[in-house]
Amino acid sequence: METANLICIKELQQILPHRYPSLLIDRITKIEPRHYIVGLKNVSIGEPYFQGHFEDSPIMPGVLILESLLQTGATLFLQDPEYYGRFAFFASIDKVEFFESVIPGDQLRLEMEVATMNENQITMKGRALVDGKIVCSGIFSFNLAHRPSKAQIHATASVHHTAILGKNVVIGANTIIGEHVHIGDNTRIDSNCFLEKWTRIGESCRIHFGCVIGSEAQDLKYKGEKSWVSIGDRNEIREYVTINRATGETEVTVIGSDNIFLTHVHIAHNCVLGNNIVIANTTNLGGHTIVDDNVVIGGMTGIHQFVRIGKGSMVGAYTRLPQDVPPFMLCEGNPALVKGLNSVGLRRNGIQRSSIAELKEIYKLLYRSDLDTASSIDVIKENSYSSEEADYLISFVTVPSKRGCIKKQDSV
C-alpha cells in the first residue's frame, strides 16, 4: 500500500544534490528498500524548458522524463544509510521507448525496479505513466559515486594553484603548500607547516605544527633538480619534523605507511623508510639511510649517511650509529654495539618460536662466538635454516654495503 508524501520535497533536497531547475521529482510515495520505488512529477507550464519546447505545442522533452526516472531510482539508494551522500551518474540506458507525449498539467508516475546491483553500479527497469498509461520505459544503469568534499583551508594558509588536495583535507593557519604538492584524502596539516614543492602525502596522515617537508636536499651535490618526497598513508608526523627532497633528477625520498616520527626528527635526502617505524625525538637520519619495517629508534640518535637498519631491530637512545644494524637486533652505544636479539619485538610481531631459535643461533655465531666476522658468516652459510627471517638476516649481513655491519665488541 502506497503512502502519500512518504518522502516530500524538503527531504528530497537533503537526499539528492539537484536544485531548481534540475530537481525533477516532487515526492516519493512508495519504497521497498533496495527493490522498488515510486515517485511523482507534477508537470507545470511554468517550468523553463517549455519556453522553447515547443511554443505552440509544449511537450516535456523525453530526456527530462529519463532524468526524472533516474532521480527516482537514485533516491531509492541515496536515502539508504549505506549510500547516503553519494552522486548518481548515468552509466547506460537501453531499450528506451516513448509511447505518448507529456504536456503541462500531467502528473508523471515514475516507477523503478532493481534488476541488478553491486557496490557502485545499479541497473533498474523503469517506466513513466500518466493516468495509468505508459508514456516511457527502459532499462537504466547508473553509478553511485562518492561525493567530493572541499578541503578545509584556513584563511591565512597559502596553497599553490598546482597543488592537488584530496577530500576532507584540512590545512591549518599560516601553512604554506607549494607547487606540485599532492595531499591524499583525510590528511590534516596543522598550523605553520611548509610543504615546499614536489611532495606527495598519502591518506589519513597527521602533520603537526611547524613541520617542513619537501625542502631542498642539504647536500652539496644538489643543484635544484626536480626530485621528490613521497609519504604513504596513516603517518603521524609530530612537531618540527623536517624531511628533505632527494638529490638527483627524479630521485625520491621515500616514507612508507603507519609510521610515527616524534618531535624534531630529521630525515635527509634520498632516505628510504618502510612501514610501522617509530623514531623518537631529535633523531637525525643522514642521507641515503635505509630503514626497514618495524624498526624502533630511540631519541637523540645520530645515524650516518648510507647506513642500513634491518627489519625488526631496535636502536637505543643516545646512540651514534656509523654502521649497519642487522635485522632483529638490539643495539646502542657511542659508537653502537649489538647487545642482543630483539626477542620481545619478534614475539610482538608474531614471529614463530622456531624462527626465533634460528635467529638466536645466527646471532650467537655473529656476536658471541670466538670466530671473526668473516668466519662466522662462512659457518652460517654452511648451516641449513628454514625460516624467512633467518634467510633475510643472512642476506642482509652478506650483501655488499657502503658502511658494513656493526662488528663484534672487542674482548676486554
C-alpha positions as CSV (number, residue, x, y, z in Angstrom):
1,M,0.0,0.0,0.0
2,E,1.4,3.4,-1.0
3,T,1.7,6.3,1.5
4,A,1.3,9.8,0.2
5,N,4.3,12.1,0.9
6,L,6.5,9.2,2.1
7,I,9.4,11.5,1.1
8,C,8.4,15.1,0.5
9,I,10.3,17.8,-1.5
10,K,12.2,19.2,1.5
11,E,13.5,15.7,2.3
12,L,14.3,15.1,-1.3
13,Q,16.5,18.2,-1.3
14,Q,18.5,16.6,1.5
15,I,18.9,13.3,-0.3
16,L,19.5,14.5,-3.9
17,P,22.2,17.0,-4.9
18,H,19.9,18.6,-7.6
19,R,18.4,22.0,-7.3
20,Y,16.0,24.1,-9.4
21,P,15.6,23.8,-12.3
22,S,17.3,20.4,-12.3
23,L,15.3,18.7,-9.5
24,L,12.6,16.9,-11.4
25,I,10.6,14.9,-8.8
26,D,8.2,16.3,-6.3
27,R,7.7,13.4,-3.8
28,I,8.2,9.7,-3.3
29,T,5.1,7.6,-2.5
30,K,6.4,4.1,-2.1
31,I,9.6,2.4,-1.2
32,E,10.6,-1.2,-1.0
33,P,14.2,-0.9,0.2
34,R,16.8,-1.9,-2.5
35,H,14.0,-3.2,-4.7
36,Y,11.3,-0.8,-5.8
37,I,10.3,2.9,-5.7
38,V,7.6,5.1,-7.0
39,G,7.9,8.9,-7.4
40,L,5.7,11.7,-8.7
41,K,6.4,14.6,-11.0
42,N,3.9,17.3,-11.5
43,V,4.4,18.8,-15.0
44,S,3.8,22.6,-15.0
45,I,3.7,25.2,-17.8
46,G,5.9,27.4,-15.6
47,E,8.9,25.1,-16.0
48,P,11.6,26.8,-18.1
49,Y,12.1,24.1,-20.7
50,F,8.5,24.7,-22.0
51,Q,9.6,28.2,-23.3
52,G,11.3,26.6,-26.2
53,H,9.8,23.1,-26.4
54,F,7.6,23.9,-28.2
55,E,6.0,27.4,-28.2
56,D,2.7,26.4,-29.8
57,S,2.5,22.9,-28.5
58,P,4.5,22.5,-25.3
59,I,5.8,19.0,-24.7
60,M,8.1,17.7,-21.9
61,P,11.4,16.7,-23.5
62,G,12.0,13.0,-23.5
63,V,15.5,13.4,-22.0
64,L,13.9,15.0,-18.9
65,I,11.5,12.1,-18.5
66,L,14.5,9.8,-18.5
67,E,16.3,12.1,-16.0
68,S,13.2,12.1,-13.7
69,L,13.3,8.3,-13.7
70,L,17.0,8.3,-12.9
71,Q,16.4,10.7,-10.0
72,T,13.6,8.5,-8.7
73,G,15.8,5.3,-8.9
74,A,18.7,7.2,-7.3
75,T,16.5,8.2,-4.4
76,L,15.9,4.5,-3.6
77,F,19.6,4.2,-2.8
78,L,20.7,7.6,-1.7
79,Q,18.1,7.6,1.2
80,D,19.7,4.3,2.3
81,P,22.3,4.9,5.1
82,E,24.9,2.9,3.2
83,Y,24.7,5.1,0.1
84,Y,23.6,8.4,1.6
85,G,25.7,11.4,0.4
86,R,26.8,10.0,-2.9
87,F,26.1,11.2,-6.5
88,A,24.2,9.1,-9.1
89,F,25.6,9.3,-12.7
90,F,24.1,7.7,-15.8
91,A,26.2,4.7,-17.0
92,S,23.9,3.5,-19.8
93,I,20.3,3.3,-21.0
94,D,18.9,0.5,-23.1
95,K,15.6,-0.4,-24.7
96,V,14.1,3.0,-24.2
97,E,10.7,3.6,-25.9
98,F,8.4,6.6,-25.8
99,F,4.7,5.9,-26.3
100,E,2.9,9.2,-25.5
101,S,3.7,12.9,-25.2
102,V,3.7,14.5,-21.7
103,I,2.2,18.0,-21.6
104,P,1.7,20.7,-18.9
105,G,-0.9,19.6,-16.4
106,D,0.1,15.9,-16.5
107,Q,1.3,14.1,-13.4
108,L,4.1,11.6,-14.1
109,R,4.1,8.4,-12.0
110,L,7.7,7.2,-12.0
111,E,8.3,3.5,-11.2
112,M,11.8,2.0,-10.9
113,E,12.6,-1.6,-10.0
114,V,16.0,-3.1,-9.3
115,A,17.3,-5.6,-11.8
116,T,20.9,-6.0,-10.7
117,M,23.1,-4.2,-8.2
118,N,26.7,-4.2,-6.8
119,E,28.6,-1.8,-4.6
120,N,28.9,1.0,-7.1
121,Q,26.6,0.3,-10.1
122,I,22.8,-0.3,-10.2
123,T,20.6,-1.5,-13.1
124,M,16.9,-0.8,-12.9
125,K,13.8,-1.3,-15.0
126,G,11.8,1.9,-15.2
127,R,8.6,3.2,-16.6
128,A,6.7,6.5,-16.5
129,L,2.9,6.6,-16.6
130,V,0.3,9.3,-17.0
131,D,-3.3,8.4,-15.9
132,G,-2.3,4.7,-15.9
133,K,-0.9,4.7,-19.4
134,I,2.8,4.1,-20.0
135,V,4.4,7.0,-21.7
136,C,8.1,5.8,-21.5
137,S,10.0,2.7,-20.4
138,G,13.6,1.4,-20.5
139,I,16.5,-0.1,-18.6
140,F,18.7,2.3,-16.7
141,S,22.2,1.7,-15.3
142,F,23.9,4.3,-13.1
143,N,26.9,4.6,-10.9
144,L,26.8,5.7,-7.3
145,A,30.0,7.9,-6.9
146,H,31.3,9.3,-3.6
147,R,30.5,13.0,-3.3
148,P,33.7,15.0,-3.4
149,S,34.3,17.2,-0.4
150,K,36.1,20.5,-0.3
151,A,39.4,20.8,1.6
152,Q,39.1,23.0,4.7
153,I,41.8,25.6,4.2
154,H,42.4,28.3,6.8
155,A,42.0,31.9,5.6
156,T,45.7,32.6,6.4
157,A,47.1,29.5,4.6
158,S,48.6,29.7,1.2
159,V,48.0,26.9,-1.3
160,H,49.8,26.9,-4.7
161,H,47.4,26.6,-7.7
162,T,49.2,23.4,-8.9
163,A,48.7,21.6,-5.6
164,I,46.1,18.8,-5.5
165,L,44.2,18.3,-2.3
166,G,42.0,15.2,-1.6
167,K,38.7,15.2,0.1
168,N,38.4,16.1,3.7
169,V,41.9,17.6,3.8
170,V,42.5,20.2,6.5
171,I,45.1,23.0,6.1
172,G,45.9,25.0,9.3
173,A,46.7,28.6,9.8
174,N,49.8,30.1,8.2
175,T,50.7,26.8,6.5
176,I,52.2,27.1,3.0
177,I,51.5,24.4,0.4
178,G,53.9,24.8,-2.5
179,E,53.8,23.8,-6.2
180,H,53.0,20.2,-7.3
181,V,52.2,19.0,-3.8
182,H,49.7,16.2,-3.7
183,I,47.8,15.6,-0.4
184,G,45.6,12.5,0.0
185,D,42.1,12.2,1.4
186,N,41.5,12.8,5.1
187,T,45.0,14.2,5.8
188,R,45.3,17.0,8.3
189,I,48.2,19.5,8.2
190,D,48.4,21.8,11.3
191,S,49.5,25.4,11.6
192,N,52.8,26.9,10.5
193,C,53.9,24.0,8.3
194,F,55.7,24.3,5.0
195,L,55.4,21.7,2.2
196,E,57.8,23.3,-0.2
197,K,57.3,21.5,-3.5
198,W,57.3,18.2,-5.4
199,T,55.9,16.3,-2.4
200,R,53.2,13.6,-2.2
201,I,51.4,12.9,1.1
202,G,49.1,9.8,1.4
203,E,45.8,9.4,3.0
204,S,44.8,9.9,6.7
205,C,48.2,11.4,7.7
206,R,48.6,13.9,10.5
207,I,51.3,16.5,10.2
208,H,51.7,18.6,13.3
209,F,52.7,22.2,14.0
210,G,55.9,23.6,12.4
211,C,56.9,20.7,10.1
212,V,58.9,21.4,7.0
213,I,58.5,18.7,4.3
214,G,59.9,18.7,0.7
215,S,62.6,21.2,1.3
216,E,65.8,21.2,-0.7
217,A,68.3,18.4,-0.1
218,Q,71.0,19.6,2.3
219,D,73.7,18.2,0.0
220,L,76.4,20.0,-1.9
221,K,75.6,17.8,-4.9
222,Y,72.0,19.1,-5.1
223,K,71.7,21.7,-7.9
224,G,68.0,22.4,-7.9
225,E,66.9,19.5,-10.0
226,K,63.3,18.2,-9.8
227,S,63.2,15.5,-7.1
228,W,60.5,14.3,-4.7
229,V,59.4,13.3,-1.3
230,S,56.8,10.5,-1.3
231,I,55.0,9.7,2.0
232,G,52.5,6.9,2.4
233,D,49.3,6.6,4.4
234,R,48.4,7.0,8.1
235,N,51.7,8.5,9.2
236,E,51.9,10.6,12.4
237,I,54.5,13.3,12.0
238,R,54.9,15.4,15.1
239,E,56.1,18.9,15.7
240,Y,59.1,20.4,13.8
241,V,59.9,17.2,11.8
242,T,62.0,18.0,8.6
243,I,62.0,15.8,5.5
244,N,64.2,16.7,2.6
245,R,63.8,16.1,-1.1
246,A,66.2,13.7,-2.8
247,T,69.4,14.6,-4.7
248,G,69.3,13.6,-8.3
249,E,66.8,14.2,-11.1
250,T,63.5,12.4,-10.4
251,E,65.0,10.7,-7.3
252,V,62.7,10.2,-4.3
253,T,63.0,10.4,-0.6
254,V,60.5,7.6,0.4
255,I,58.5,7.2,3.6
256,G,56.1,4.2,3.9
257,S,52.9,3.9,5.9
258,D,51.8,3.7,9.6
259,N,55.0,5.4,10.9
260,I,55.4,7.7,13.9
261,F,58.1,10.4,13.9
262,L,58.3,12.4,17.1
263,T,59.4,16.0,17.6
264,H,62.5,17.3,15.8
265,V,63.2,14.2,13.8
266,H,65.2,15.0,10.6
267,I,65.1,12.7,7.6
268,A,67.6,13.7,5.0
269,H,67.7,13.4,1.2
270,N,67.3,10.0,-0.5
271,C,66.4,8.1,2.6
272,V,64.1,5.1,2.2
273,L,61.9,4.2,5.2
274,G,59.5,1.3,5.3
275,N,56.3,0.8,7.4
276,N,55.4,0.7,11.1
277,I,58.6,2.6,12.2
278,V,58.9,4.6,15.4
279,I,61.6,7.3,15.5
280,A,61.9,9.2,18.8
281,N,62.7,12.9,19.4
282,T,65.6,14.7,17.9
283,T,67.0,11.8,15.9
284,N,68.8,12.6,12.7
285,L,69.0,10.3,9.7
286,G,71.8,11.1,7.3
287,G,71.3,11.0,3.5
288,H,70.6,7.6,1.8
289,T,69.8,5.9,5.1
290,I,67.6,2.8,4.7
291,V,65.2,1.8,7.5
292,D,63.2,-1.4,7.0
293,D,59.8,-2.2,8.6
294,N,59.0,-2.5,12.3
295,V,62.1,-0.6,13.5
296,V,62.2,1.4,16.7
297,I,64.9,4.2,17.0
298,G,65.4,5.9,20.4
299,G,65.7,9.6,20.8
300,M,68.9,11.8,20.3
301,T,70.3,9.2,18.0
302,G,72.7,10.2,15.1
303,I,72.7,8.0,12.1
304,H,75.5,8.2,9.5
305,Q,74.6,8.5,5.8
306,F,74.3,5.3,3.8
307,V,73.6,3.3,6.9
308,R,71.0,0.4,6.7
309,I,68.8,-0.6,9.6
310,G,67.3,-4.0,9.2
311,K,63.7,-5.0,9.8
312,G,62.6,-5.6,13.4
313,S,65.6,-4.1,15.0
314,M,65.7,-1.6,17.9
315,V,68.2,1.2,18.4
316,G,68.6,2.6,21.9
317,A,68.5,6.3,22.7
318,Y,71.7,8.5,22.5
319,T,73.3,6.1,20.0
320,R,75.9,7.1,17.4
321,L,75.3,4.8,14.5
322,P,78.1,4.7,11.9
323,Q,77.4,1.2,10.5
324,D,74.5,-1.1,9.5
325,V,72.3,-2.7,12.1
326,P,71.4,-6.3,11.2
327,P,67.7,-7.2,11.3
328,F,66.1,-8.2,14.6
329,M,69.0,-6.9,16.7
330,L,69.2,-4.6,19.8
331,C,71.9,-2.0,19.6
332,E,73.1,1.1,21.4
333,G,76.2,3.0,22.4
334,N,78.7,5.5,21.2
335,P,79.7,4.0,18.8
336,A,76.9,1.5,18.6
337,L,77.3,-2.1,19.6
338,V,74.9,-5.0,19.1
339,K,73.6,-6.0,22.6
340,G,71.4,-8.9,21.8
341,L,68.5,-10.2,19.8
342,N,65.2,-8.2,19.9
343,S,63.3,-11.1,21.2
344,V,60.4,-9.0,22.6
345,G,59.9,-7.3,19.3
346,L,59.9,-10.6,17.5
347,R,57.3,-12.0,19.7
348,R,55.1,-8.9,19.4
349,N,55.3,-9.2,15.7
350,G,54.1,-12.8,15.8
351,I,57.3,-14.5,14.7
352,Q,57.2,-18.3,15.4
353,R,59.4,-19.8,18.1
354,S,61.2,-22.0,15.6
355,S,62.2,-18.9,13.6
356,I,63.4,-17.1,16.8
357,A,65.5,-20.1,17.7
358,E,67.2,-19.9,14.3
359,L,67.8,-16.2,14.7
360,K,69.3,-16.7,18.2
361,E,71.8,-19.3,16.7
362,I,72.8,-16.8,14.0
363,Y,73.2,-14.0,16.5
364,K,75.5,-16.1,18.7
365,L,77.7,-17.0,15.7
366,L,77.9,-13.4,14.7
367,Y,78.4,-11.7,18.1
368,R,79.1,-14.3,20.8
369,S,81.4,-16.9,19.2
370,D,85.2,-16.9,19.1
371,L,85.1,-16.7,15.3
372,D,85.9,-13.4,13.4
373,T,83.0,-11.9,11.4
374,A,84.1,-13.5,8.0
375,S,84.4,-16.9,9.6
376,S,81.1,-16.6,11.4
377,I,79.4,-15.8,8.1
378,D,81.0,-18.9,6.5
379,V,79.7,-21.1,9.2
380,I,76.2,-19.5,9.0
381,K,76.1,-20.1,5.2
382,E,77.0,-23.8,5.7
383,N,74.1,-24.3,8.1
384,S,70.6,-25.0,6.9
385,Y,67.9,-22.6,8.1
386,S,64.2,-22.9,7.1
387,S,62.7,-19.6,8.2
388,E,62.2,-16.5,6.1
389,E,63.6,-14.4,9.0
390,A,66.8,-16.3,9.0
391,D,67.2,-16.0,5.2
392,Y,66.5,-12.3,5.5
393,L,69.2,-11.9,8.2
394,I,71.8,-13.9,6.3
395,S,71.1,-11.9,3.1
396,F,71.4,-8.6,5.0
397,V,74.8,-9.4,6.5
398,T,76.3,-10.9,3.3
399,V,75.2,-8.3,0.7
400,P,77.8,-5.6,-0.1
401,S,77.3,-2.4,1.9
402,K,78.8,1.1,1.9
403,R,79.1,1.1,5.7
404,G,79.4,-2.5,6.7
405,C,77.6,-4.1,9.6
406,I,78.3,-3.4,13.2
407,K,81.2,-5.7,14.3
408,K,81.7,-7.7,17.4
409,Q,82.5,-6.0,20.6
410,D,86.3,-6.3,21.3
411,S,87.2,-8.6,24.2
412,V,88.2,-6.7,27.4
